[in-house]
Amino acid sequence: MMRALVVVLAAGTGLLLAPRDIVETILQDPASFYYVDAAHYPVGDAGLPIGVFDSGTGGLTVLREIVDCDRYDNATGAPRPGGDGRPDFEREAFTYFADQANMPYGTYPAEGNTALLVEHVIKDVQFLLGTRYYLSDSGGTYRSDKRPVKAIVIACNTATAYGIEEIRKFLARAKLPLKVIGVIEAGSAGALDTLAKGDDATVGVLATSGTVQSGAYPRVLQAMAAERGHRGTIAVVQQGGTSLAGAIDGAPDFVDPAARAPRAGYRGPTPDPALLARYGFDWSGMLYEGTREAPRNVQMNSVANHVAYEALSLVEQVRRSGAARPLGTVILGCTHYPFVAGEFRRQFARLRDLKENGEYVYRPVLAEEVKLIDPAVITATQLYEFLAQNRLLASGPRAASEFYISVPNRANPAVQTDAQGYFTYRYKYDRSAGSGEETVRAVPFSAHTIPADTLGRLRTMVPSVFELIVHFNTTSPKLTTLPPNDRIR
């Protein structure tokens, strides 16, 4: 049980009233920031937004697939091959929450702190259900004019693996019959859709180390294959990344554009010296001592190089596993990874053509075409069908979508941050579940809370979602006090 251990000192400092379980606090303590009045929750209100959450901005790839989805006839709600030229969710509003301060979620299991991970996930759901948020990481009290949601999408594989059943238990205890959709079932279904029922196959999973450690993908894949009557043998090979999601979000533990030499704060993996020539690194994005021919203390310092590391590591695992069939399907089992799907394709093609001593190194274990599965595509379909079947599709004018992100709560003196304003690594992962503190504040997306390079990637990779973010930043009455230079345009 997660227990709160501190008492309140002053409103807005982030400390709870008394020791208690976080779920109990959410449901029973009106004085807490986390309180949700479940008894008066507007269940069944089709006009509410759809809630989506992730540990960072990677979940916006899931939201992109939802926003852009066109697989149904908007007039009838029936499936329509090729769509009808109108987005299926054209009248829907969304509330997105990125728990950026606590990411990457995949590291918590490796650090032996899954209890804290589950508490983060429950608090993510609480934020979507609730009405409260802050405008600043330090000053002011919370606002209470955010709308609750009518359904929840867990746009995070690790959160799904460790938290979806806990979320469902929490909602059952609260007597809130809200639909919760996770990406692991969707990704597994997408992978099986690439196979005929009698196919033997090797399916790869690229995910965070936490998702891999959970065993969720192999378990769900095999169970779903059995349910579908799949007769072939499916080998599942997983590569657990510790750094790519964080690198994509610009976390300084993994990439530091200003660094010119290996640094003490690097938390990413070390490339295998025996495989150094096979990674295909761009050495302008590497930090090392010595020479290129004999490097020491090697650190990856670009997103592309982190992708190269993960791609080779997966293919090496397939080679060493002795899998009977070449790797032909790969699930992008972290919502950050679709941002770099093109780079993964390039790496798999490069590895298939890689020769040493005149021989192909990986062609025997790599299919000519590796199909990449983005679970978000299936998630969008599942969401639409649920809303349609339960008469929860919005029918009026489209309301504005809203976007929030967690930042360290500087009003809480117990919070420990580094020189760049992020949680220190040890503080992030060593805290105990049930401390009861508001260690983060949920604040609106802004140019102040999201790095410029991340905004540039969002503008390019999720343009329809970026348009919604800009609309929120420039027109929402909630953000009238936001300085002009902090607005995302």
C-alpha positions in Angstrom: 0.0 0.0 0.0 1.3 3.5 -0.9 1.3 5.6 2.3 1.6 9.4 2.7 4.0 10.3 5.5 3.9 14.1 5.8 1.5 16.7 7.1 0.4 19.9 5.5 2.2 23.1 6.3 0.5 25.6 4.0 -1.9 25.5 1.1 -0.2 25.2 -2.2 3.1 23.9 -0.9 2.3 20.4 -2.1 2.1 18.5 1.2 -0.9 16.3 2.1 -3.1 16.7 5.1 -2.4 13.3 6.8 -0.9 9.9 6.1 -3.0 7.9 3.6 -3.1 5.9 0.5 -3.0 8.0 -2.7 -6.2 6.5 -4.0 -7.9 7.2 -0.7 -6.6 10.8 -0.9 -8.0 11.2 -4.4 -11.5 9.9 -3.3 -11.7 11.1 0.3 -9.7 14.3 0.9 -11.3 17.4 -0.4 -8.4 19.5 0.9 -5.9 17.8 -1.3 -4.9 19.0 -4.7 -5.5 15.4 -5.9 -9.2 15.2 -4.8 -11.8 14.2 -7.3 -15.5 14.4 -6.5 -16.3 11.0 -8.0 -19.9 11.0 -6.7 -20.7 14.0 -8.9 -18.5 13.1 -11.9 -20.3 13.9 -15.3 -20.2 10.3 -16.5 -21.8 9.9 -20.0 -21.3 13.5 -21.1 -20.4 13.3 -24.8 -19.3 16.9 -24.8 -16.3 16.3 -22.5 -12.8 15.9 -24.0 -10.9 12.7 -24.5 -8.0 12.3 -22.0 -4.6 11.2 -23.2 -1.5 10.9 -21.1 2.2 9.8 -21.5 5.4 10.3 -19.6 6.4 13.0 -22.0 5.7 14.4 -25.5 6.0 11.0 -27.2 2.4 10.3 -26.6 1.6 13.1 -29.1 2.3 10.5 -31.8 -0.7 8.5 -30.5 -2.8 11.7 -30.4 -1.7 12.4 -34.0 -3.1 9.1 -35.1 -6.4 9.8 -33.3 -6.7 13.4 -34.7 -5.8 12.3 -38.3 -7.9 9.0 -38.2 -10.2 8.6 -41.2 -11.5 5.1 -41.3 -15.2 5.6 -40.8 -18.2 7.3 -42.4 -18.9 10.3 -40.2 -22.6 10.3 -41.2 -23.2 6.7 -40.2 -20.3 5.7 -38.0 -19.7 2.6 -40.1 -16.2 1.5 -41.3 -15.4 2.9 -44.7 -12.3 1.8 -46.6 -10.3 4.9 -47.4 -12.4 7.0 -45.2 -14.8 9.8 -46.2 -12.3 12.6 -46.4 -13.2 13.9 -43.0 -11.3 13.1 -39.7 -13.3 10.7 -37.6 -12.7 12.8 -34.5 -13.3 16.1 -36.1 -15.7 17.3 -33.4 -13.7 16.0 -30.5 -11.6 17.9 -28.0 -8.6 16.4 -26.2 -6.8 17.0 -22.9 -3.2 15.8 -23.1 -0.9 15.4 -20.1 2.8 14.8 -20.3 4.5 13.8 -17.0 7.8 15.1 -18.3 9.2 15.8 -14.9 9.1 12.2 -13.9 10.1 10.6 -17.2 11.3 8.3 -18.6 9.0 5.8 -16.9 10.9 2.9 -18.3 13.7 3.4 -15.7 11.6 3.0 -12.6 11.5 -0.9 -12.8 15.3 -1.0 -13.4 15.8 1.1 -10.3 13.5 -1.2 -8.3 10.8 1.4 -7.8 7.7 0.2 -9.6 5.5 1.3 -6.7 6.5 5.0 -7.4 5.8 4.4 -11.1 2.3 3.1 -10.4 1.7 6.1 -8.2 2.7 8.4 -11.0 0.3 6.7 -13.3 -2.6 7.0 -10.9 -1.8 10.7 -10.5 -1.8 11.1 -14.3 -5.3 9.7 -14.4 -6.3 11.9 -11.5 -5.2 14.9 -13.4 -7.3 14.0 -16.4 -10.3 13.3 -14.2 -9.8 16.5 -12.1 -10.2 20.2 -12.7 -7.0 21.5 -11.2 -3.8 22.8 -12.7 -1.2 25.5 -12.1 0.0 28.4 -14.3 3.5 28.5 -12.7 6.1 26.0 -11.3 6.3 28.1 -8.1 4.0 31.1 -7.6 0.3 31.2 -7.2 -2.3 28.6 -6.2 -4.0 26.1 -8.5 -6.8 26.9 -10.9 -10.0 24.8 -11.0 -11.4 25.4 -14.5 -10.0 22.4 -16.4 -12.7 20.0 -17.8 -12.8 16.3 -16.8 -12.7 13.7 -19.5 -15.0 11.1 -20.9 -12.5 8.4 -21.8 -8.8 7.8 -21.2 -6.0 6.7 -23.6 -2.7 5.5 -22.0 -0.3 6.7 -24.6 2.6 5.1 -22.9 3.7 1.4 -23.1 5.4 1.3 -19.7 2.4 3.0 -18.0 0.1 0.4 -19.7 2.3 -2.5 -18.7 2.5 -1.6 -15.0 -0.5 0.6 -14.5 -3.6 -0.3 -16.6 -5.0 -2.9 -14.2 -4.3 -0.5 -11.2 -6.1 2.3 -13.1 -9.1 0.0 -13.7 -9.2 -1.0 -10.0 -9.1 2.7 -9.1 -11.9 3.6 -11.4 -14.0 0.6 -10.2 -13.4 1.7 -6.6 -14.5 5.2 -7.6 -17.5 3.8 -9.4 -16.5 5.6 -12.6 -17.3 3.5 -15.7 -14.8 5.2 -17.9 -13.1 3.4 -20.8 -9.4 3.0 -20.5 -7.4 2.0 -23.7 -3.8 1.0 -23.5 -1.3 0.7 -26.4 0.1 -2.8 -25.7 -3.0 -4.6 -26.8 -3.2 -2.4 -29.8 0.4 -3.0 -30.8 0.1 -6.7 -30.4 -3.0 -6.7 -32.6 -1.2 -4.7 -35.3 1.7 -7.1 -35.3 -0.5 -10.2 -35.7 -2.3 -8.4 -38.5 0.9 -8.7 -40.6 0.9 -12.5 -40.3 -1.1 -15.3 -41.9 -2.6 -17.8 -39.4 -0.1 -20.5 -40.3 3.0 -18.3 -40.4 6.1 -19.0 -38.3 7.5 -15.5 -37.5 10.0 -13.5 -35.4 8.5 -10.4 -34.0 10.7 -7.7 -32.5 9.7 -5.3 -29.7 11.6 -2.0 -29.3 10.5 -0.6 -26.0 11.8 0.9 -22.7 13.6 -1.4 -20.4 10.6 -1.2 -18.0 8.2 -2.4 -20.6 10.5 -5.2 -21.6 11.0 -6.2 -17.9 7.2 -6.4 -17.4 6.9 -9.1 -20.1 3.7 -7.6 -21.2 4.3 -7.7 -25.0 5.2 -11.4 -25.2 2.4 -12.3 -22.9 -0.3 -10.3 -24.8 1.1 -11.4 -28.2 0.9 -15.1 -27.4 -2.5 -14.8 -25.7 -3.9 -12.9 -28.6 -2.4 -15.3 -31.1 -4.1 -18.2 -29.3 -7.4 -16.3 -29.3 -7.2 -15.7 -33.0 -6.3 -19.4 -33.7 -2.8 -18.7 -35.0 -1.2 -22.0 -35.9 2.4 -20.9 -36.5 5.2 -20.4 -34.0 5.9 -16.8 -33.0 9.2 -16.0 -31.5 9.3 -12.6 -29.7 12.6 -10.8 -29.2 12.7 -7.7 -27.2 15.2 -4.8 -26.9 14.8 -2.7 -23.8 16.1 0.8 -24.3 17.2 2.9 -21.3 17.9 6.2 -23.2 16.1 6.7 -26.5 12.8 8.0 -25.1 14.7 10.5 -22.9 17.0 11.5 -25.8 14.1 12.2 -28.0 12.6 14.5 -25.3 16.0 16.2 -24.8 16.7 14.9 -21.3 20.3 15.9 -20.3 21.0 12.5 -18.9 21.2 11.2 -22.5 22.0 14.1 -24.8 23.7 17.5 -24.2 24.2 19.6 -27.3 26.7 21.8 -25.4 29.0 18.8 -24.4 32.3 18.4 -26.2 33.7 15.6 -24.2 32.5 12.6 -22.1 30.6 13.8 -19.1 29.9 12.5 -15.6 26.1 13.0 -15.9 25.6 10.7 -18.9 23.1 7.9 -18.1 22.9 6.2 -21.4 24.3 2.8 -22.4 27.8 2.2 -23.5 28.3 0.8 -27.0 29.8 -2.7 -27.2 33.5 -2.2 -28.3 33.4 -5.4 -30.3 30.5 -4.1 -32.4 31.6 -0.5 -32.7 32.1 -0.7 -36.5 28.6 -2.2 -37.0 26.5 0.6 -35.3 26.9 3.0 -38.1 27.3 5.9 -35.7 27.6 9.5 -36.9 30.7 10.4 -34.9 29.9 14.1 -34.9 27.2 13.1 -32.4 29.5 11.0 -30.2 31.6 11.9 -27.1 34.8 10.0 -26.5 38.4 10.1 -25.4 41.3 9.0 -27.5 41.0 8.5 -31.2 38.2 7.3 -33.6 40.3 4.2 -34.2 40.7 3.5 -30.5 38.1 5.5 -28.6 37.6 5.3 -24.8 34.7 6.3 -22.6 32.3 6.4 -25.5 29.0 8.2 -25.1 26.2 8.7 -27.6 25.1 12.3 -27.8 22.5 12.5 -30.6 19.1 10.9 -31.1 20.2 9.3 -34.3 23.0 7.5 -32.6 20.7 6.3 -29.8 18.5 4.8 -32.6 21.5 3.1 -34.2 22.4 1.5 -30.9 18.8 0.2 -30.3 18.5 -1.1 -33.9 21.7 -3.1 -33.8 21.1 -4.4 -30.3 17.7 -5.8 -31.4 19.2 -7.5 -34.5 22.1 -8.9 -32.5 19.6 -10.4 -30.1 17.8 -12.1 -33.0 21.1 -13.4 -34.4 22.2 -14.8 -31.0 18.7 -16.3 -30.3 18.9 -18.6 -33.2 15.3 -17.7 -34.2 14.1 -19.9 -37.0 12.6 -17.1 -39.1 14.1 -13.7 -40.0 12.9 -10.6 -38.2 10.0 -9.2 -40.3 7.8 -7.3 -37.9 8.9 -4.8 -35.2 6.6 -3.1 -32.7 7.6 0.4 -31.8 6.7 -0.3 -28.2 7.4 3.2 -26.9 5.3 6.1 -28.0 8.4 8.2 -28.5 9.7 5.9 -31.1 7.4 6.7 -34.0 9.1 10.1 -34.1 12.2 8.3 -35.3 10.5 5.5 -37.4 12.3 6.7 -40.5 15.7 6.4 -38.8 14.8 2.9 -37.6 13.9 1.9 -41.2 17.2 3.3 -42.5 19.2 1.4 -39.8 17.4 -1.9 -40.6 18.1 -1.5 -44.3 21.7 -0.6 -43.6 22.2 -3.7 -41.3 20.6 -6.0 -43.9 23.2 -4.8 -46.5 26.2 -4.8 -44.0 29.1 -6.9 -45.1 32.2 -8.1 -43.3 34.9 -10.1 -45.2 32.6 -10.2 -48.2 29.7 -11.9 -46.2 26.4 -10.4 -45.2 26.4 -10.2 -41.4 22.7 -9.9 -40.7 20.8 -10.8 -43.9 20.0 -14.3 -42.7 18.2 -12.8 -39.7 16.6 -9.8 -41.3 13.7 -9.9 -43.7 13.9 -7.9 -46.9 11.3 -5.5 -45.5 10.9 -5.0 -41.8 7.3 -3.8 -41.0 7.2 -1.3 -38.2 4.0 -1.4 -36.1 2.8 1.9 -34.5 0.3 0.8 -31.8 -1.3 4.3 -32.1 -3.0 3.4 -35.3 -5.0 0.5 -33.7 -5.6 2.6 -30.6 -7.4 5.2 -32.6 -9.7 2.6 -34.1 -10.5 1.1 -30.7 -11.3 4.5 -29.3 -13.6 5.5 -32.1 -15.6 2.2 -32.0 -16.0 2.5 -28.2 -17.3 6.1 -28.4 -19.6 5.3 -31.3 -21.1 2.2 -29.7 -21.7 4.1 -26.4 -23.1 7.3 -28.0 -20.2 9.3 -26.7 -19.1 10.9 -29.9 -19.3 14.7 -29.7 -22.0 16.3 -31.8 -21.7 20.0 -31.3 -19.1 22.6 -32.3 -15.5 21.4 -31.5 -14.3 22.7 -28.2 -10.6 23.7 -27.8 -8.1 21.0 -26.8 -5.7 21.6 -23.9 -2.2 20.5 -23.3 -0.4 20.2 -19.9 3.0 19.1 -18.8 4.5 18.4 -15.4 7.4 20.4 -14.0 9.3 20.2 -10.7 7.3 22.0 -8.0 9.6 24.8 -6.9 7.2 25.8 -4.2 8.0 22.5 -2.4 11.4 22.9 -0.5 11.9 19.2 -0.4 12.2 19.0 -4.2 15.8 18.5 -5.5 16.7 19.8 -8.9 19.9 20.2 -10.9 21.4 23.3 -12.5 19.1 23.0 -15.5 15.9 22.8 -13.4 15.3 19.0 -13.8 14.9 16.6 -11.0 18.3 15.1 -10.0 18.5 11.5 -11.1 18.6 10.0 -7.6 15.8 12.2 -6.3 13.6 11.2 -9.3 14.0 7.5 -8.8 14.8 7.1 -5.1 11.6 8.8 -3.7 9.2 6.5 -1.9 5.7 6.0 -3.2 3.2 7.5 -0.7 5.3 10.4 0.3 2.1 12.5 -0.2 4.0 15.5 -1.6 3.1 17.5 -4.7 6.6 17.1 -6.1 5.4 18.3 -9.6 3.0 20.9 -10.9 0.9 20.4 -14.0 1.2 23.5 -16.1 0.1 24.4 -19.7 2.4 23.7 -22.6 4.5 26.7 -23.4 7.8 27.7 -25.1 9.1 28.0 -21.5 8.3 24.4 -20.6 9.1 22.6 -23.8 12.6 22.9 -25.4 12.9 24.6 -28.8 14.2 21.5 -30.6 11.3 19.4 -29.3 8.8 22.0 -30.5 10.5 21.9 -33.9 10.1 18.2 -34.0 6.5 18.4 -33.0 5.8 21.0 -35.7 7.2 18.7 -38.3 6.1 15.2 -37.1 2.7 15.9 -35.6 1.4 19.0 -37.6 -2.3 18.5 -36.9 -1.6 18.2 -33.2 0.8 21.1 -33.2 -2.0 23.2 -34.7 -4.1 22.3 -31.7 -1.3 23.2 -29.3 -0.8 26.6 -31.0 -4.5 27.3 -30.8 -4.5 26.5 -27.1 -1.4 28.7 -26.5 -2.7 31.7 -28.5 -6.5 31.7 -27.8 -7.2 30.0 -24.5 -8.5 32.4 -21.8 -6.7 30.2 -19.3 -3.4 31.6 -20.6 -4.1 35.3 -20.7 -1.2 35.9 -18.2 1.3 33.9 -20.3 4.1 36.2 -21.5 4.0 36.6 -25.3 7.5 35.1 -25.7 6.3 32.0 -23.9 3.5 31.3 -26.3 3.9 28.5 -28.9 3.2 29.8 -32.3 
